[in-house]
Amino acid sequence: TSMFNKYFPYEKYSKNDYFGGAFQEGYMDNYYSIFSVGDVKYMILSLEYLPRINVVNWADRMISEHPDCRVIVTTHYFMDCHGKLDSGTYNPYSYTDSYRAQQMWEKVLSKHSNVFMAFSGHIPADYLFRRQDKGINGNTFTSVLVDLQGAMMSSAMNTLLVIKVNERNKTMNFCYYSPEYDACYNLQSQFTMSFADEFNP
């Protein structure tokens, strides 16, 4: 994260209107943003790789303090390409209090009806992978794996993921897009997903 903090410095990004706060002042390893799209408020909660227990507790508190926001979590590793939430033991860091995705889901994310989606990478994949779970309140929570590193398309086409949200129809349209060729690629990764339920009126 030293390189991340160098090129995305706290001193710069904390001045933006959408910046909500950070777990540790001066560092962008764990922070959240809040913005509105029409009448809908979103919180983007960005968490470190294998979040430590204090970070997870902080995230739990931030979600609780913003019940009027749809919450999207981004983190380095959450779901693999088999559709399973990370519950492994591999830990490249010296700290021993990391939460895996399965633990985060069970202890924090599943409790909040406004938690909406999670995006993660770490596992190279040519295609988008997704799964849906139900929180304890009945809300739908969607996890998406997005990771084109090493994939056949990434270097040649500078591919990125574009998501178009239609609030009227409660749908999200996904496609891998190449600005170099002005085209979408991989039919398996072009789809429309509904997020309509009672928690997303």
C-alpha positions as CSV (number, residue, x, y, z in Angstrom):
1,T,0.0,0.0,0.0
2,S,3.0,2.3,0.1
3,M,2.8,2.8,-3.6
4,F,-1.0,3.3,-3.4
5,N,-0.6,6.0,-0.8
6,K,2.1,7.7,-2.8
7,Y,0.0,8.1,-5.9
8,F,-3.4,8.5,-4.2
9,P,-2.3,10.6,-1.3
10,Y,-4.7,11.2,1.6
11,E,-3.8,15.0,1.6
12,K,-5.3,15.2,-1.9
13,Y,-8.3,12.9,-1.8
14,S,-9.5,13.8,1.7
15,K,-10.3,17.3,0.3
16,N,-12.9,16.0,-2.1
17,D,-16.6,16.5,-1.3
18,Y,-17.3,12.8,-1.7
19,F,-14.6,11.8,0.8
20,G,-16.3,10.5,4.0
21,G,-13.4,9.4,6.2
22,A,-10.6,6.9,6.8
23,F,-9.8,4.3,9.3
24,Q,-6.4,6.0,9.9
25,E,-5.9,9.6,9.2
26,G,-3.2,10.2,6.6
27,Y,-3.7,6.8,4.9
28,M,-5.9,5.6,2.1
29,D,-5.7,1.9,2.9
30,N,-9.2,1.9,4.4
31,Y,-11.6,4.8,3.6
32,Y,-15.1,5.5,2.4
33,S,-16.8,7.9,0.0
34,I,-20.4,9.1,-0.1
35,F,-22.2,10.5,-3.2
36,S,-25.7,10.8,-4.6
37,V,-27.1,9.6,-7.9
38,G,-30.4,11.4,-8.2
39,D,-32.2,10.8,-4.9
40,V,-30.1,7.7,-4.1
41,K,-27.1,7.9,-1.7
42,Y,-24.2,5.5,-2.1
43,M,-21.3,4.7,0.2
44,I,-18.2,3.1,-1.3
45,L,-16.3,1.4,1.5
46,S,-12.8,0.5,0.4
47,L,-10.9,-2.0,2.6
48,E,-7.4,-3.4,2.7
49,Y,-6.4,-6.9,1.7
50,L,-7.3,-9.3,4.5
51,P,-8.8,-6.5,6.8
52,R,-7.7,-6.6,10.4
53,I,-10.3,-6.9,13.1
54,N,-10.1,-3.2,14.0
55,V,-10.6,-2.3,10.4
56,V,-13.7,-4.6,10.2
57,N,-15.1,-3.1,13.4
58,W,-14.6,0.3,12.0
59,A,-16.4,-0.7,8.7
60,D,-19.2,-2.1,10.8
61,R,-19.6,1.2,12.6
62,M,-19.4,3.3,9.4
63,I,-22.2,1.2,7.8
64,S,-24.3,1.5,11.0
65,E,-23.9,5.3,11.0
66,H,-25.1,5.6,7.4
67,P,-28.3,3.6,7.1
68,D,-29.6,5.9,4.4
69,C,-26.8,4.8,2.0
70,R,-26.6,1.8,-0.3
71,V,-23.2,0.3,0.6
72,I,-20.7,-1.2,-1.9
73,V,-17.6,-2.8,-0.5
74,T,-14.4,-3.0,-2.5
75,T,-11.5,-5.0,-1.3
76,H,-8.5,-6.9,-2.8
77,Y,-9.8,-10.4,-2.3
78,F,-13.4,-11.5,-1.4
79,M,-14.6,-14.1,-3.9
80,D,-12.9,-16.7,-6.1
81,C,-13.7,-17.8,-9.6
82,H,-15.7,-20.8,-8.3
83,G,-18.1,-18.4,-6.6
84,K,-16.9,-19.2,-3.1
85,L,-16.2,-16.5,-0.5
86,D,-12.6,-16.6,0.7
87,S,-12.2,-18.7,3.8
88,G,-8.6,-19.8,3.4
89,T,-5.5,-19.6,5.7
90,Y,-2.9,-17.9,3.4
91,N,-1.7,-14.6,4.9
92,P,1.3,-12.8,3.5
93,Y,1.3,-10.3,6.4
94,S,2.8,-10.6,9.8
95,Y,-0.5,-9.7,11.7
96,T,-2.7,-12.5,12.8
97,D,-6.0,-10.9,13.3
98,S,-7.2,-10.8,9.6
99,Y,-10.8,-11.4,8.6
100,R,-11.4,-13.5,5.6
101,A,-14.4,-12.8,3.3
102,Q,-16.6,-15.5,4.9
103,Q,-15.9,-14.1,8.4
104,M,-16.7,-10.6,7.2
105,W,-19.9,-11.7,5.7
106,E,-21.1,-13.7,8.7
107,K,-20.0,-11.2,11.4
108,V,-20.7,-7.8,9.7
109,L,-22.0,-7.6,6.2
110,S,-24.9,-10.0,6.5
111,K,-26.3,-7.9,9.4
112,H,-26.9,-4.7,7.5
113,S,-29.9,-4.4,5.1
114,N,-28.3,-1.5,3.2
115,V,-25.2,-3.5,2.3
116,F,-25.6,-4.0,-1.5
117,M,-22.5,-5.3,-3.3
118,A,-18.9,-6.3,-3.1
119,F,-16.2,-6.0,-5.8
120,S,-12.9,-7.8,-5.6
121,G,-10.0,-9.1,-7.6
122,H,-6.8,-11.1,-6.7
123,I,-7.9,-14.1,-8.8
124,P,-7.0,-13.6,-12.5
125,A,-10.1,-14.4,-14.7
126,D,-11.1,-13.7,-18.3
127,Y,-14.7,-13.5,-17.3
128,L,-16.8,-11.8,-14.6
129,F,-17.9,-14.0,-11.8
130,R,-20.8,-13.3,-9.4
131,R,-22.8,-14.8,-6.6
132,Q,-25.8,-13.6,-4.6
133,D,-26.5,-14.1,-0.9
134,K,-29.3,-13.1,1.4
135,G,-28.6,-11.0,4.5
136,I,-30.3,-11.8,7.8
137,N,-32.8,-9.1,7.0
138,G,-33.7,-10.6,3.6
139,N,-31.7,-8.1,1.5
140,T,-29.8,-9.3,-1.6
141,F,-26.0,-9.0,-1.5
142,T,-24.1,-9.5,-4.8
143,S,-20.4,-10.3,-4.9
144,V,-18.5,-9.7,-8.2
145,L,-15.0,-10.9,-9.1
146,V,-13.3,-8.4,-11.5
147,D,-9.7,-9.2,-12.4
148,L,-8.2,-9.0,-15.9
149,Q,-4.6,-9.2,-14.9
150,G,-2.8,-11.7,-17.0
151,A,-6.0,-12.3,-19.1
152,M,-5.8,-12.6,-22.8
153,M,-7.5,-9.2,-23.4
154,S,-5.9,-6.9,-20.8
155,S,-2.7,-5.8,-22.4
156,A,-3.9,-5.7,-26.0
157,M,-7.2,-3.9,-25.4
158,N,-6.8,-2.0,-22.1
159,T,-10.0,-3.5,-21.0
160,L,-12.0,-2.1,-18.1
161,L,-15.4,-2.9,-16.6
162,V,-18.3,-0.5,-17.2
163,I,-21.4,-0.8,-15.1
164,K,-24.5,1.2,-16.1
165,V,-27.1,1.6,-13.3
166,N,-30.8,2.1,-14.2
167,E,-32.5,3.3,-11.1
168,R,-36.0,3.2,-12.7
169,N,-35.8,-0.5,-13.6
170,K,-33.5,-1.4,-10.7
171,T,-31.0,-3.0,-13.0
172,M,-27.2,-3.0,-13.6
173,N,-25.7,-3.6,-17.0
174,F,-22.2,-5.0,-17.0
175,C,-19.7,-5.2,-19.9
176,Y,-15.9,-5.4,-20.3
177,Y,-15.1,-2.4,-22.5
178,S,-12.1,-1.5,-24.5
179,P,-11.7,2.3,-25.1
180,E,-9.0,1.5,-27.6
181,Y,-11.4,-0.3,-29.8
182,D,-14.6,1.3,-28.5
183,A,-16.3,-2.1,-28.1
184,C,-17.4,-4.6,-25.5
185,Y,-15.9,-8.0,-25.3
186,N,-16.7,-11.5,-23.9
187,L,-20.4,-12.3,-24.2
188,Q,-20.2,-14.2,-20.9
189,S,-19.3,-10.9,-19.2
190,Q,-22.1,-8.8,-20.8
191,F,-25.3,-9.2,-18.9
192,T,-28.0,-7.2,-17.0
193,M,-28.7,-8.0,-13.4
194,S,-31.7,-6.9,-11.3
195,F,-31.2,-5.5,-7.8
196,A,-34.9,-4.9,-7.1
197,D,-36.0,-5.9,-3.6
198,E,-37.8,-4.2,-0.7
199,F,-34.5,-2.7,0.5
200,N,-33.9,-0.9,-2.8
201,P,-37.1,1.0,-3.2
